[in-house]
Amino acid sequence: MIVVHIAFRHGLNHGIGGRRSCDCSMFGQQEKGNEMFAHRRWESLGRADLGWLRAKHHFAVSADDNPEHDALGPLIVWNDDEIAVGGGFPMHGHRDMEIITYVRQGVLGHRDTLGSEGTIRAGDVQVMSAGTGIRHTEFNKGDVPLNLYQIWLVPRVAGGEPRWDMKQFPKGDRSGRFVVLASGFARDEGALPIRANARLLGATLKAGERVWQALSPSHCAYLVVASGRIEVNGEPMGRLDGAAITKVPVVEITALEDSELVMVDTGQV
């Protein structure tokens, strides 16, 4: 059972050649003019339960998941994982995939065949470019359940040397604004580098606070409420909900209570 789940979720190990092409088409969206907003509520997400791992899938990764939750540009996986104390993924491999891990609670341990070892805590970000191939193991290194987002992006080109990195991002630095945490664009100084046409952003908002985040109309974005409740361009979103957004020049977000937000903005600029 563990092997099957890794093959589906953590393995897509056959690389990008076996995937259908990704675009920014959306299903189940609300359309206002040319702007589109697809609210993916927590209860509508696909799920898996292996005992030591409980996962919710913002994007369909198995035949049992919501078929309307298709890829968004290069963004093909966003899983909300809870790993039990003592649990973890055994050594397994990837290639031709950009993988971002955002830790929400607990402590993540990482080891890989490059010799890299890391301890990633809540608010920290880990990136891995699988390139021509890498094997790694990830596990709960703490004494409480580990909650994290696993985000997969198709790289601009296949191949390349595999690499791994991590960085601490104090939440106070993103209070009241979005900060770029990982990026495929060189001008995003201070962000962890990835090899995809996308950037990962994070923000924390106090209740009643409002933020406007510019998105190029040619972009796609996927927003998740890691904690709290918000309104996005007037649409209410609850804790752990996601939203696929396209053709929106500016996203207006109002915090209905103290909230933590994570977003992937995709597309060439």
CORCORUR-V917198 format. One record per helix or strand of 3 or more residues. SS is the DSSP state (~ for helix, > for strand). FROM is the first residue (numbers start at 1). TO is the last residue. If there is no record, write none. Layout:
SS_FROM_TO, SS_FROM_TO
//
This chain:
~_2_11, ~_16_18, >_30_32, >_35_40, ~_42_44, >_46_49, >_53_57, >_75_83, >_88_94, >_98_105, >_107_112, >_117_121, >_125_129, >_134_140, >_146_153, >_163_167, ~_171_174, >_179_183, >_198_205, >_210_214, >_220_227, >_230_232, >_235_237, >_242_246, >_250_255, >_259_266
//
